[in-house]
Amino acid sequence: MTKTVEAIYENGKLLLSQPLSLPEKSHVRVTIESGDTERDAWLKISEESLSKTWDNADDDVFNELLLK
């Protein structure tokens, strides 16, 4: 089962924004996503660049040829 829950890191502990219905001593895996603004900026630039490359009218011509 995968569930995403918001949390705040405070005094060395993760404080969940909502309770979880898990049995005591359950093993869980935690993924940390930090607000890395430089990374986010690069991802946005990359996405814009890829959109320009992949979403263009010229590709429609090739798609039509593939259907023939």
PDB file of N, H, CA, C and O in Angstrom:
ATOM      1  N   MET A   1       0.842  -1.175   0.000  1.00  0.00           N
ATOM      2  CA  MET A   1       0.000   0.000   0.000  1.00  0.00           C
ATOM      3  C   MET A   1       0.887   1.238   0.000  1.00  0.00           C
ATOM      4  O   MET A   1       1.891   1.288   0.710  1.00  0.00           O
ATOM      5  N   THR A   2       0.518   2.229  -0.790  1.00  0.00           N
ATOM      6  H   THR A   2      -0.298   2.189  -1.366  1.00  0.00           H
ATOM      7  CA  THR A   2       1.237   3.501  -0.821  1.00  0.00           C
ATOM      8  C   THR A   2       0.291   4.606  -0.414  1.00  0.00           C
ATOM      9  O   THR A   2      -0.827   4.704  -0.921  1.00  0.00           O
ATOM     10  N   LYS A   3       0.744   5.432   0.502  1.00  0.00           N
ATOM     11  H   LYS A   3       1.651   5.352   0.914  1.00  0.00           H
ATOM     12  CA  LYS A   3      -0.060   6.567   0.957  1.00  0.00           C
ATOM     13  C   LYS A   3       0.889   7.733   1.183  1.00  0.00           C
ATOM     14  O   LYS A   3       1.957   7.564   1.770  1.00  0.00           O
ATOM     15  N   THR A   4       0.501   8.912   0.720  1.00  0.00           N
ATOM     16  H   THR A   4      -0.367   9.050   0.244  1.00  0.00           H
ATOM     17  CA  THR A   4       1.307  10.106   0.914  1.00  0.00           C
ATOM     18  C   THR A   4       0.674  10.946   2.007  1.00  0.00           C
ATOM     19  O   THR A   4      -0.521  11.236   1.966  1.00  0.00           O
ATOM     20  N   VAL A   5       1.485  11.338   2.989  1.00  0.00           N
ATOM     21  H   VAL A   5       2.456  11.102   3.022  1.00  0.00           H
ATOM     22  CA  VAL A   5       1.009  12.145   4.111  1.00  0.00           C
ATOM     23  C   VAL A   5       1.982  13.298   4.315  1.00  0.00           C
ATOM     24  O   VAL A   5       3.197  13.102   4.294  1.00  0.00           O
ATOM     25  N   GLU A   6       1.458  14.484   4.510  1.00  0.00           N
ATOM     26  H   GLU A   6       0.471  14.644   4.527  1.00  0.00           H
ATOM     27  CA  GLU A   6       2.299  15.646   4.797  1.00  0.00           C
ATOM     28  C   GLU A   6       2.836  15.538   6.229  1.00  0.00           C
ATOM     29  O   GLU A   6       2.171  15.002   7.116  1.00  0.00           O
ATOM     30  N   ALA A   7       4.043  16.053   6.433  1.00  0.00           N
ATOM     31  H   ALA A   7       4.583  16.488   5.712  1.00  0.00           H
ATOM     32  CA  ALA A   7       4.642  16.058   7.768  1.00  0.00           C
ATOM     33  C   ALA A   7       5.562  17.264   7.902  1.00  0.00           C
ATOM     34  O   ALA A   7       5.978  17.867   6.913  1.00  0.00           O
ATOM     35  N   ILE A   8       5.862  17.594   9.134  1.00  0.00           N
ATOM     36  H   ILE A   8       5.524  17.105   9.938  1.00  0.00           H
ATOM     37  CA  ILE A   8       6.798  18.681   9.447  1.00  0.00           C
ATOM     38  C   ILE A   8       7.917  18.078  10.286  1.00  0.00           C
ATOM     39  O   ILE A   8       7.657  17.304  11.208  1.00  0.00           O
ATOM     40  N   TYR A   9       9.148  18.425   9.974  1.00  0.00           N
ATOM     41  H   TYR A   9       9.359  19.053   9.225  1.00  0.00           H
ATOM     42  CA  TYR A   9      10.293  17.954  10.736  1.00  0.00           C
ATOM     43  C   TYR A   9      10.556  18.955  11.852  1.00  0.00           C
ATOM     44  O   TYR A   9      10.815  20.130  11.588  1.00  0.00           O
ATOM     45  N   GLU A  10      10.491  18.494  13.091  1.00  0.00           N
ATOM     46  H   GLU A  10      10.281  17.540  13.305  1.00  0.00           H
ATOM     47  CA  GLU A  10      10.654  19.392  14.232  1.00  0.00           C
ATOM     48  C   GLU A  10      11.347  18.658  15.366  1.00  0.00           C
ATOM     49  O   GLU A  10      10.911  17.578  15.765  1.00  0.00           O
ATOM     50  N   ASN A  11      12.413  19.229  15.884  1.00  0.00           N
ATOM     51  H   ASN A  11      12.767  20.107  15.560  1.00  0.00           H
ATOM     52  CA  ASN A  11      13.158  18.645  17.008  1.00  0.00           C
ATOM     53  C   ASN A  11      13.555  17.191  16.761  1.00  0.00           C
ATOM     54  O   ASN A  11      13.468  16.348  17.654  1.00  0.00           O
ATOM     55  N   GLY A  12      13.994  16.916  15.528  1.00  0.00           N
ATOM     56  H   GLY A  12      14.065  17.601  14.803  1.00  0.00           H
ATOM     57  CA  GLY A  12      14.486  15.580  15.208  1.00  0.00           C
ATOM     58  C   GLY A  12      13.413  14.540  14.949  1.00  0.00           C
ATOM     59  O   GLY A  12      13.721  13.354  14.826  1.00  0.00           O
ATOM     60  N   LYS A  13      12.144  14.966  14.863  1.00  0.00           N
ATOM     61  H   LYS A  13      11.893  15.929  14.963  1.00  0.00           H
ATOM     62  CA  LYS A  13      11.061  14.017  14.630  1.00  0.00           C
ATOM     63  C   LYS A  13      10.173  14.516  13.504  1.00  0.00           C
ATOM     64  O   LYS A  13      10.059  15.719  13.268  1.00  0.00           O
ATOM     65  N   LEU A  14       9.545  13.569  12.813  1.00  0.00           N
ATOM     66  H   LEU A  14       9.637  12.592  13.005  1.00  0.00           H
ATOM     67  CA  LEU A  14       8.554  13.914  11.803  1.00  0.00           C
ATOM     68  C   LEU A  14       7.184  13.940  12.466  1.00  0.00           C
ATOM     69  O   LEU A  14       6.747  12.943  13.041  1.00  0.00           O
ATOM     70  N   LEU A  15       6.514  15.074  12.385  1.00  0.00           N
ATOM     71  H   LEU A  15       6.869  15.884  11.919  1.00  0.00           H
ATOM     72  CA  LEU A  15       5.175  15.216  12.942  1.00  0.00           C
ATOM     73  C   LEU A  15       4.179  15.155  11.794  1.00  0.00           C
ATOM     74  O   LEU A  15       4.149  16.046  10.945  1.00  0.00           O
ATOM     75  N   LEU A  16       3.369  14.112  11.767  1.00  0.00           N
ATOM     76  H   LEU A  16       3.393  13.388  12.456  1.00  0.00           H
ATOM     77  CA  LEU A  16       2.410  13.912  10.682  1.00  0.00           C
ATOM     78  C   LEU A  16       1.241  14.876  10.820  1.00  0.00           C
ATOM     79  O   LEU A  16       0.828  15.214  11.930  1.00  0.00           O
ATOM     80  N   SER A  17       0.714  15.315   9.680  1.00  0.00           N
ATOM     81  H   SER A  17       1.050  15.040   8.779  1.00  0.00           H
ATOM     82  CA  SER A  17      -0.415  16.235   9.690  1.00  0.00           C
ATOM     83  C   SER A  17      -1.731  15.520   9.965  1.00  0.00           C
ATOM     84  O   SER A  17      -2.738  16.164  10.260  1.00  0.00           O
ATOM     85  N   GLN A  18      -1.731  14.185   9.872  1.00  0.00           N
ATOM     86  H   GLN A  18      -0.914  13.661   9.632  1.00  0.00           H
ATOM     87  CA  GLN A  18      -2.926  13.398  10.151  1.00  0.00           C
ATOM     88  C   GLN A  18      -2.509  12.049  10.712  1.00  0.00           C
ATOM     89  O   GLN A  18      -1.430  11.553  10.388  1.00  0.00           O
ATOM     90  N   PRO A  19      -3.335  11.457  11.539  1.00  0.00           N
ATOM     91  CA  PRO A  19      -2.976  10.144  12.095  1.00  0.00           C
ATOM     92  C   PRO A  19      -3.047   9.054  11.031  1.00  0.00           C
ATOM     93  O   PRO A  19      -3.792   9.157  10.056  1.00  0.00           O
ATOM     94  N   LEU A  20      -2.264   8.022  11.243  1.00  0.00           N
ATOM     95  H   LEU A  20      -1.660   7.938  12.035  1.00  0.00           H
ATOM     96  CA  LEU A  20      -2.275   6.863  10.339  1.00  0.00           C
ATOM     97  C   LEU A  20      -2.862   5.667  11.079  1.00  0.00           C
ATOM     98  O   LEU A  20      -2.604   5.465  12.266  1.00  0.00           O
ATOM     99  N   SER A  21      -3.636   4.899  10.375  1.00  0.00           N
ATOM    100  H   SER A  21      -3.845   5.064   9.411  1.00  0.00           H
ATOM    101  CA  SER A  21      -4.201   3.694  10.992  1.00  0.00           C
ATOM    102  C   SER A  21      -3.301   2.497  10.677  1.00  0.00           C
ATOM    103  O   SER A  21      -3.625   1.643   9.851  1.00  0.00           O
ATOM    104  N   LEU A  22      -2.173   2.471  11.361  1.00  0.00           N
ATOM    105  H   LEU A  22      -1.910   3.164  12.032  1.00  0.00           H
ATOM    106  CA  LEU A  22      -1.204   1.386  11.198  1.00  0.00           C
ATOM    107  C   LEU A  22      -1.022   0.673  12.534  1.00  0.00           C
ATOM    108  O   LEU A  22      -1.143   1.290  13.593  1.00  0.00           O
ATOM    109  N   PRO A  23      -0.736  -0.608  12.484  1.00  0.00           N
ATOM    110  CA  PRO A  23      -0.441  -1.310  13.738  1.00  0.00           C
ATOM    111  C   PRO A  23       0.858  -0.780  14.346  1.00  0.00           C
ATOM    112  O   PRO A  23       1.755  -0.336  13.629  1.00  0.00           O
ATOM    113  N   GLU A  24       0.946  -0.832  15.657  1.00  0.00           N
ATOM    114  H   GLU A  24       0.218  -1.193  16.240  1.00  0.00           H
ATOM    115  CA  GLU A  24       2.168  -0.420  16.347  1.00  0.00           C
ATOM    116  C   GLU A  24       3.373  -1.194  15.814  1.00  0.00           C
ATOM    117  O   GLU A  24       3.270  -2.370  15.466  1.00  0.00           O
ATOM    118  N   LYS A  25       4.486  -0.529  15.759  1.00  0.00           N
ATOM    119  H   LYS A  25       4.570   0.427  16.041  1.00  0.00           H
ATOM    120  CA  LYS A  25       5.772  -1.105  15.314  1.00  0.00           C
ATOM    121  C   LYS A  25       5.773  -1.428  13.817  1.00  0.00           C
ATOM    122  O   LYS A  25       6.624  -2.189  13.356  1.00  0.00           O
ATOM    123  N   SER A  26       4.836  -0.863  13.054  1.00  0.00           N
ATOM    124  H   SER A  26       4.145  -0.245  13.429  1.00  0.00           H
ATOM    125  CA  SER A  26       4.827  -1.079  11.601  1.00  0.00           C
ATOM    126  C   SER A  26       6.077  -0.479  10.984  1.00  0.00           C
ATOM    127  O   SER A  26       6.521   0.598  11.380  1.00  0.00           O
ATOM    128  N   HIS A  27       6.633  -1.173  10.028  1.00  0.00           N
ATOM    129  H   HIS A  27       6.272  -2.049   9.706  1.00  0.00           H
ATOM    130  CA  HIS A  27       7.776  -0.654   9.287  1.00  0.00           C
ATOM    131  C   HIS A  27       7.240   0.154   8.111  1.00  0.00           C
ATOM    132  O   HIS A  27       6.350  -0.300   7.392  1.00  0.00           O
ATOM    133  N   VAL A  28       7.780   1.342   7.920  1.00  0.00           N
ATOM    134  H   VAL A  28       8.503   1.711   8.504  1.00  0.00           H
ATOM    135  CA  VAL A  28       7.366   2.206   6.819  1.00  0.00           C
ATOM    136  C   VAL A  28       8.610   2.724   6.117  1.00  0.00           C
ATOM    137  O   VAL A  28       9.710   2.670   6.668  1.00  0.00           O
ATOM    138  N   ARG A  29       8.437   3.222   4.906  1.00  0.00           N
ATOM    139  H   ARG A  29       7.544   3.266   4.459  1.00  0.00           H
ATOM    140  CA  ARG A  29       9.522   3.843   4.151  1.00  0.00           C
ATOM    141  C   ARG A  29       9.170   5.307   3.975  1.00  0.00           C
ATOM    142  O   ARG A  29       8.057   5.637   3.565  1.00  0.00           O
ATOM    143  N   VAL A  30      10.106   6.182   4.279  1.00  0.00           N
ATOM    144  H   VAL A  30      11.010   5.914   4.611  1.00  0.00           H
ATOM    145  CA  VAL A  30       9.872   7.622   4.203  1.00  0.00           C
ATOM    146  C   VAL A  30      10.693   8.195   3.058  1.00  0.00           C
ATOM    147  O   VAL A  30      11.890   7.928   2.952  1.00  0.00           O
ATOM    148  N   THR A  31      10.056   8.978   2.208  1.00  0.00           N
ATOM    149  H   THR A  31       9.084   9.195   2.294  1.00  0.00           H
ATOM    150  CA  THR A  31      10.731   9.678   1.118  1.00  0.00           C
ATOM    151  C   THR A  31      10.698  11.161   1.429  1.00  0.00           C
ATOM    152  O   THR A  31       9.630  11.723   1.673  1.00  0.00           O
ATOM    153  N   ILE A  32      11.853  11.797   1.422  1.00  0.00           N
ATOM    154  H   ILE A  32      12.720  11.341   1.224  1.00  0.00           H
ATOM    155  CA  ILE A  32      11.947  13.213   1.747  1.00  0.00           C
ATOM    156  C   ILE A  32      11.980  14.026   0.461  1.00  0.00           C
ATOM    157  O   ILE A  32      12.838  13.809  -0.395  1.00  0.00           O
ATOM    158  N   GLU A  33      11.048  14.960   0.324  1.00  0.00           N
ATOM    159  H   GLU A  33      10.351  15.136   1.019  1.00  0.00           H
ATOM    160  CA  GLU A  33      11.030  15.898  -0.789  1.00  0.00           C
ATOM    161  C   GLU A  33      11.217  17.289  -0.218  1.00  0.00           C
ATOM    162  O   GLU A  33      10.327  17.825   0.443  1.00  0.00           O
ATOM    163  N   SER A  34      12.367  17.865  -0.472  1.00  0.00           N
ATOM    164  H   SER A  34      13.090  17.430  -1.009  1.00  0.00           H
ATOM    165  CA  SER A  34      12.607  19.209   0.045  1.00  0.00           C
ATOM    166  C   SER A  34      12.249  20.236  -1.018  1.00  0.00           C
ATOM    167  O   SER A  34      12.176  19.911  -2.203  1.00  0.00           O
ATOM    168  N   GLY A  35      12.032  21.451  -0.603  1.00  0.00           N
ATOM    169  H   GLY A  35      12.092  21.715   0.360  1.00  0.00           H
ATOM    170  CA  GLY A  35      11.701  22.528  -1.530  1.00  0.00           C
ATOM    171  C   GLY A  35      12.964  23.103  -2.146  1.00  0.00           C
ATOM    172  O   GLY A  35      13.363  24.223  -1.827  1.00  0.00           O
ATOM    173  N   ASP A  36      13.589  22.344  -3.023  1.00  0.00           N
ATOM    174  H   ASP A  36      13.266  21.434  -3.283  1.00  0.00           H
ATOM    175  CA  ASP A  36      14.825  22.757  -3.689  1.00  0.00           C
ATOM    176  C   ASP A  36      14.463  23.671  -4.857  1.00  0.00           C
ATOM    177  O   ASP A  36      14.122  23.189  -5.937  1.00  0.00           O
ATOM    178  N   THR A  37      14.535  24.975  -4.649  1.00  0.00           N
ATOM    179  H   THR A  37      14.812  25.366  -3.772  1.00  0.00           H
ATOM    180  CA  THR A  37      14.087  25.921  -5.674  1.00  0.00           C
ATOM    181  C   THR A  37      14.943  25.877  -6.929  1.00  0.00           C
ATOM    182  O   THR A  37      14.420  26.050  -8.029  1.00  0.00           O
ATOM    183  N   GLU A  38      16.242  25.650  -6.794  1.00  0.00           N
ATOM    184  H   GLU A  38      16.667  25.508  -5.900  1.00  0.00           H
ATOM    185  CA  GLU A  38      17.093  25.564  -7.985  1.00  0.00           C
ATOM    186  C   GLU A  38      16.720  24.349  -8.826  1.00  0.00           C
ATOM    187  O   GLU A  38      16.634  24.441 -10.050  1.00  0.00           O
ATOM    188  N   ARG A  39      16.500  23.214  -8.175  1.00  0.00           N
ATOM    189  H   ARG A  39      16.570  23.139  -7.180  1.00  0.00           H
ATOM    190  CA  ARG A  39      16.095  21.990  -8.884  1.00  0.00           C
ATOM    191  C   ARG A  39      14.743  22.207  -9.552  1.00  0.00           C
ATOM    192  O   ARG A  39      14.544  21.837 -10.709  1.00  0.00           O
ATOM    193  N   ASP A  40      13.822  22.807  -8.816  1.00  0.00           N
ATOM    194  H   ASP A  40      13.984  23.107  -7.876  1.00  0.00           H
ATOM    195  CA  ASP A  40      12.496  23.061  -9.380  1.00  0.00           C
ATOM    196  C   ASP A  40      12.582  23.961 -10.612  1.00  0.00           C
ATOM    197  O   ASP A  40      11.860  23.752 -11.587  1.00  0.00           O
ATOM    198  N   ALA A  41      13.463  24.963 -10.570  1.00  0.00           N
ATOM    199  H   ALA A  41      14.049  25.133  -9.778  1.00  0.00           H
ATOM    200  CA  ALA A  41      13.635  25.865 -11.718  1.00  0.00           C
ATOM    201  C   ALA A  41      14.171  25.096 -12.925  1.00  0.00           C
ATOM    202  O   ALA A  41      13.690  25.286 -14.042  1.00  0.00           O
ATOM    203  N   TRP A  42      15.168  24.226 -12.709  1.00  0.00           N
ATOM    204  H   TRP A  42      15.559  24.072 -11.802  1.00  0.00           H
ATOM    205  CA  TRP A  42      15.721  23.431 -13.813  1.00  0.00           C
ATOM    206  C   TRP A  42      14.676  22.493 -14.396  1.00  0.00           C
ATOM    207  O   TRP A  42      14.602  22.316 -15.612  1.00  0.00           O
ATOM    208  N   LEU A  43      13.866  21.891 -13.524  1.00  0.00           N
ATOM    209  H   LEU A  43      13.926  22.035 -12.536  1.00  0.00           H
ATOM    210  CA  LEU A  43      12.820  21.000 -14.015  1.00  0.00           C
ATOM    211  C   LEU A  43      11.807  21.758 -14.865  1.00  0.00           C
ATOM    212  O   LEU A  43      11.348  21.248 -15.887  1.00  0.00           O
ATOM    213  N   LYS A  44      11.460  22.964 -14.451  1.00  0.00           N
ATOM    214  H   LYS A  44      11.834  23.378 -13.620  1.00  0.00           H
ATOM    215  CA  LYS A  44      10.508  23.768 -15.214  1.00  0.00           C
ATOM    216  C   LYS A  44      11.084  24.128 -16.582  1.00  0.00           C
ATOM    217  O   LYS A  44      10.395  24.021 -17.596  1.00  0.00           O
ATOM    218  N   ILE A  45      12.350  24.557 -16.609  1.00  0.00           N
ATOM    219  H   ILE A  45      12.910  24.644 -15.784  1.00  0.00           H
ATOM    220  CA  ILE A  45      13.003  24.911 -17.872  1.00  0.00           C
ATOM    221  C   ILE A  45      13.073  23.680 -18.787  1.00  0.00           C
ATOM    222  O   ILE A  45      12.810  23.777 -19.986  1.00  0.00           O
ATOM    223  N   SER A  46      13.425  22.533 -18.217  1.00  0.00           N
ATOM    224  H   SER A  46      13.638  22.454 -17.243  1.00  0.00           H
ATOM    225  CA  SER A  46      13.517  21.301 -18.997  1.00  0.00           C
ATOM    226  C   SER A  46      12.163  20.921 -19.581  1.00  0.00           C
ATOM    227  O   SER A  46      12.065  20.535 -20.745  1.00  0.00           O
ATOM    228  N   GLU A  47      11.120  21.032 -18.761  1.00  0.00           N
ATOM    229  H   GLU A  47      11.200  21.346 -17.815  1.00  0.00           H
ATOM    230  CA  GLU A  47       9.781  20.685 -19.229  1.00  0.00           C
ATOM    231  C   GLU A  47       9.343  21.599 -20.368  1.00  0.00           C
ATOM    232  O   GLU A  47       8.765  21.133 -21.350  1.00  0.00           O
ATOM    233  N   GLU A  48       9.615  22.898 -20.243  1.00  0.00           N
ATOM    234  H   GLU A  48      10.085  23.276 -19.445  1.00  0.00           H
ATOM    235  CA  GLU A  48       9.263  23.842 -21.302  1.00  0.00           C
ATOM    236  C   GLU A  48      10.008  23.514 -22.590  1.00  0.00           C
ATOM    237  O   GLU A  48       9.429  23.552 -23.676  1.00  0.00           O
ATOM    238  N   SER A  49      11.285  23.194 -22.467  1.00  0.00           N
ATOM    239  H   SER A  49      11.755  23.163 -21.585  1.00  0.00           H
ATOM    240  CA  SER A  49      12.102  22.871 -23.631  1.00  0.00           C
ATOM    241  C   SER A  49      11.598  21.595 -24.316  1.00  0.00           C
ATOM    242  O   SER A  49      11.482  21.542 -25.541  1.00  0.00           O
ATOM    243  N   LEU A  50      11.302  20.572 -23.514  1.00  0.00           N
ATOM    244  H   LEU A  50      11.396  20.614 -22.519  1.00  0.00           H
ATOM    245  CA  LEU A  50      10.800  19.321 -24.084  1.00  0.00           C
ATOM    246  C   LEU A  50       9.436  19.506 -24.731  1.00  0.00           C
ATOM    247  O   LEU A  50       9.151  18.897 -25.762  1.00  0.00           O
ATOM    248  N   SER A  51       8.598  20.334 -24.140  1.00  0.00           N
ATOM    249  H   SER A  51       8.830  20.828 -23.303  1.00  0.00           H
ATOM    250  CA  SER A  51       7.280  20.592 -24.723  1.00  0.00           C
ATOM    251  C   SER A  51       7.410  21.227 -26.095  1.00  0.00           C
ATOM    252  O   SER A  51       6.671  20.879 -27.016  1.00  0.00           O
ATOM    253  N   LYS A  52       8.350  22.158 -26.236  1.00  0.00           N
ATOM    254  H   LYS A  52       8.950  22.440 -25.488  1.00  0.00           H
ATOM    255  CA  LYS A  52       8.563  22.801 -27.534  1.00  0.00           C
ATOM    256  C   LYS A  52       9.047  21.782 -28.565  1.00  0.00           C
ATOM    257  O   LYS A  52       8.672  21.842 -29.736  1.00  0.00           O
ATOM    258  N   THR A  53       9.876  20.855 -28.119  1.00  0.00           N
ATOM    259  H   THR A  53      10.180  20.806 -27.167  1.00  0.00           H
ATOM    260  CA  THR A  53      10.425  19.858 -29.027  1.00  0.00           C
ATOM    261  C   THR A  53       9.370  18.848 -29.444  1.00  0.00           C
ATOM    262  O   THR A  53       9.279  18.499 -30.621  1.00  0.00           O
ATOM    263  N   TRP A  54       8.574  18.374 -28.500  1.00  0.00           N
ATOM    264  H   TRP A  54       8.648  18.657 -27.544  1.00  0.00           H
ATOM    265  CA  TRP A  54       7.645  17.290 -28.785  1.00  0.00           C
ATOM    266  C   TRP A  54       6.271  17.759 -29.254  1.00  0.00           C
ATOM    267  O   TRP A  54       5.614  17.052 -30.018  1.00  0.00           O
ATOM    268  N   ASP A  55       5.822  18.931 -28.816  1.00  0.00           N
ATOM    269  H   ASP A  55       6.355  19.505 -28.195  1.00  0.00           H
ATOM    270  CA  ASP A  55       4.502  19.437 -29.213  1.00  0.00           C
ATOM    271  C   ASP A  55       4.665  20.470 -30.321  1.00  0.00           C
ATOM    272  O   ASP A  55       4.760  21.669 -30.060  1.00  0.00           O
ATOM    273  N   ASN A  56       4.694  19.989 -31.557  1.00  0.00           N
ATOM    274  H   ASN A  56       4.616  19.015 -31.769  1.00  0.00           H
ATOM    275  CA  ASN A  56       4.805  20.923 -32.676  1.00  0.00           C
ATOM    276  C   ASN A  56       4.052  20.367 -33.880  1.00  0.00           C
ATOM    277  O   ASN A  56       3.799  19.166 -33.979  1.00  0.00           O
ATOM    278  N   ALA A  57       3.709  21.257 -34.773  1.00  0.00           N
ATOM    279  H   ALA A  57       3.914  22.232 -34.692  1.00  0.00           H
ATOM    280  CA  ALA A  57       2.900  20.873 -35.943  1.00  0.00           C
ATOM    281  C   ALA A  57       3.635  19.903 -36.863  1.00  0.00           C
ATOM    282  O   ALA A  57       3.000  19.079 -37.522  1.00  0.00           O
ATOM    283  N   ASP A  58       4.950  19.989 -36.917  1.00  0.00           N
ATOM    284  H   ASP A  58       5.466  20.658 -36.383  1.00  0.00           H
ATOM    285  CA  ASP A  58       5.722  19.094 -37.793  1.00  0.00           C
ATOM    286  C   ASP A  58       5.518  17.627 -37.410  1.00  0.00           C
ATOM    287  O   ASP A  58       5.479  16.755 -38.279  1.00  0.00           O
ATOM    288  N   ASP A  59       5.392  17.362 -36.136  1.00  0.00           N
ATOM    289  H   ASP A  59       5.423  18.069 -35.430  1.00  0.00           H
ATOM    290  CA  ASP A  59       5.173  15.982 -35.701  1.00  0.00           C
ATOM    291  C   ASP A  59       3.842  15.439 -36.194  1.00  0.00           C
ATOM    292  O   ASP A  59       3.713  14.234 -36.414  1.00  0.00           O
ATOM    293  N   ASP A  60       2.856  16.299 -36.370  1.00  0.00           N
ATOM    294  H   ASP A  60       2.961  17.277 -36.191  1.00  0.00           H
ATOM    295  CA  ASP A  60       1.562  15.847 -36.869  1.00  0.00           C
ATOM    296  C   ASP A  60       1.695  15.233 -38.251  1.00  0.00           C
ATOM    297  O   ASP A  60       0.996  14.271 -38.570  1.00  0.00           O
ATOM    298  N   VAL A  61       2.584  15.777 -39.076  1.00  0.00           N
ATOM    299  H   VAL A  61       3.151  16.558 -38.817  1.00  0.00           H
ATOM    300  CA  VAL A  61       2.810  15.236 -40.415  1.00  0.00           C
ATOM    301  C   VAL A  61       3.345  13.813 -40.315  1.00  0.00           C
ATOM    302  O   VAL A  61       2.890  12.928 -41.040  1.00  0.00           O
ATOM    303  N   PHE A  62       4.304  13.585 -39.426  1.00  0.00           N
ATOM    304  H   PHE A  62       4.674  14.304 -38.837  1.00  0.00           H
ATOM    305  CA  PHE A  62       4.873  12.254 -39.272  1.00  0.00           C
ATOM    306  C   PHE A  62       3.841  11.274 -38.689  1.00  0.00           C
ATOM    307  O   PHE A  62       3.806  10.104 -39.071  1.00  0.00           O
ATOM    308  N   ASN A  63       3.011  11.755 -37.772  1.00  0.00           N
ATOM    309  H   ASN A  63       3.040  12.705 -37.461  1.00  0.00           H
ATOM    310  CA  ASN A  63       1.976  10.896 -37.218  1.00  0.00           C
ATOM    311  C   ASN A  63       0.983  10.462 -38.290  1.00  0.00           C
ATOM    312  O   ASN A  63       0.533   9.316 -38.287  1.00  0.00           O
ATOM    313  N   GLU A  64       0.644  11.348 -39.191  1.00  0.00           N
ATOM    314  H   GLU A  64       1.010  12.279 -39.194  1.00  0.00           H
ATOM    315  CA  GLU A  64      -0.257  10.998 -40.297  1.00  0.00           C
ATOM    316  C   GLU A  64       0.379   9.947 -41.207  1.00  0.00           C
ATOM    317  O   GLU A  64      -0.298   9.032 -41.675  1.00  0.00           O
ATOM    318  N   LEU A  65       1.680  10.082 -41.454  1.00  0.00           N
ATOM    319  H   LEU A  65       2.230  10.825 -41.074  1.00  0.00           H
ATOM    320  CA  LEU A  65       2.362   9.100 -42.295  1.00  0.00           C
ATOM    321  C   LEU A  65       2.380   7.727 -41.637  1.00  0.00           C
ATOM    322  O   LEU A  65       2.270   6.707 -42.317  1.00  0.00           O
ATOM    323  N   LEU A  66       2.516   7.702 -40.332  1.00  0.00           N
ATOM    324  H   LEU A  66       2.605   8.531 -39.779  1.00  0.00           H
ATOM    325  CA  LEU A  66       2.539   6.436 -39.626  1.00  0.00           C
ATOM    326  C   LEU A  66       1.188   5.714 -39.705  1.00  0.00           C
ATOM    327  O   LEU A  66       1.126   4.486 -39.647  1.00  0.00           O
ATOM    328  N   LEU A  67       0.125   6.486 -39.837  1.00  0.00           N
ATOM    329  H   LEU A  67       0.176   7.484 -39.884  1.00  0.00           H
ATOM    330  CA  LEU A  67      -1.209   5.878 -39.903  1.00  0.00           C
ATOM    331  C   LEU A  67      -1.492   5.256 -41.264  1.00  0.00           C
ATOM    332  O   LEU A  67      -2.415   4.451 -41.386  1.00  0.00           O
ATOM    333  N   LYS A  68      -0.728   5.605 -42.278  1.00  0.00           N
ATOM    334  H   LYS A  68       0.022   6.259 -42.179  1.00  0.00           H
ATOM    335  CA  LYS A  68      -0.967   5.095 -43.640  1.00  0.00           C
ATOM    336  C   LYS A  68      -0.396   3.716 -43.828  1.00  0.00           C
ATOM    337  O   LYS A  68      -0.510   3.143 -44.912  1.00  0.00           O
TER     338      LYS A  68
END
